[in-house]
Amino acid sequence: MKMIKNILMLAVVTIFAFSCKNEAKAEVKTVEHANDAVAKLDPNATYAKAEFTIEGMTCAMGCAAAIEKKIAKMEGVKSSKVDFDKKIAMVEYDEAKVTPESLTKTVSSVADLYSVKDMKTVAAFSSESGS
């Protein structure tokens, strides 16, 4: 009887030892890089440059950066720069995908206090021409 008990105990311990496999499996994650957005731009597109004043910004880190980031995420936007000191935004965009009205709507969607003034299409940004 003692021998059967020992065999049963050994069997139970063996089953528990081999059934609890704690194998860590490698997890694969795909991360989208910021450079992927540049790769999605259409090389055959016609790009325009717009420059406009943004009223209502109170800080460079919060306001200007948030607006710049929101514009940059728009499909068809090649580049965006918001200069807090001059209260100016400079955006290069695909004319087939982005309109001045959609830029205005995007800026005002960041917060109600931002408004776009003096929207104009330019050949070169004012900071590029040296003024």
N, C-alpha and C positions, 0 to 999 in steps of 0.2 A: 504494500500500500504506500509506503514511504517513497518507493522508487517511482511509482506512477505519479505521485504528487510532484516530485522533482522534475520529471519529464514534462508534465503539464506546465509547470512554472517556467521551465526553460523554453518551451514552445511559445508561451505567452510573451515572454521577454523578447524572444527572437522576432516575433511578429511585430511588436511595437517598435523595435529597433530598426527594422527594414521598411516599415510602412510609413514612417515619418521622414520623408525625404524633403529637406528644406533647401531646394536648389534655387538659387537666384538666377533669374533669366534676364538677359540684357534687354534694356528698353531702348528702342530707337525712336528718336523724335526728329521731325523735320522742322527746321527753323528757316523762316523767310528773312532774307537779308534786305537791307535798305537798297542795295545796288540792284536788286531785282526790278525795282520800279523803273530804273533807267533802261533796263533791258526791254521793258514792255513798250517803250516809246516807238512810234512808227517812224522809221527813217525817211519815208516818202511824204510825210505830213508837212503841211504848211504851218509854220510857227509864227505867231505874232507876239509882240511885246506890249504889255499894258502897264501903265503907271498911273497910280491914283492915290489920293489922300485918304487917310482913315482918321475920322474924328472919334473921340471918346476913349482913346487909349490912355491909361494912367501909369503904366510901368512897362519896362522893356522885357523883364523876365516872364511875367504872366501874360499880359495883353498881347504884345507884339509877337512873342514866341508862339502863343496859342493860335493866333491868326495865321502866322506863317506856316505852322504845321498843318492846320486845317486846309489851307489852300494847296500845299504841297501834296496832300493825299488825294486831291481831285484827279479823276482820270483825265489824262491829256495834258496835265501840267508838267512842263519840263523843269522849270525852276521857279522858286518864289523867295523873295527877300522882303522883310518888313523892317524898315528903319524907324525905330521909335523916336529918335531925336528929330528927324525931319518929318515924322508922321506920314511917311510915304511907303507904299507897297510897289514892288516891281515883280511882275509875273510874266514868264514866257510860257505860252500855251499853244496847243493844237487848235487851230481855228474851227476844225470840224467837230471837236468834242467839247470845247469850252467857249462860252460867250461872255461878254462884259456883264450881262445880266446875271449869269450863273456865278461869276466872281463876286458880284455885289451881294447876292443872296447867301453865298457861303460866308462872307465876312459878317453879315448881320446875324447869321445863325450861331456864331460863336457866343455872342451875347447881344442883348437888345441895345446896349448903349453904344455899339460901334456902328458908324455909318460911313459910306463911301461917298467921296466928293471928287469932282474934277477927273473923271475917268477919261484917259486918252490913250490911243495907240501910238507908240513911238518906234522909231527906227533903232534907237539905242537908248539905254537907260541913262538918266541924268548923271549917275555916278560914273558911267563909262565914258561920257563925253567930257568929263573934267569939271563940270559946274557944280 
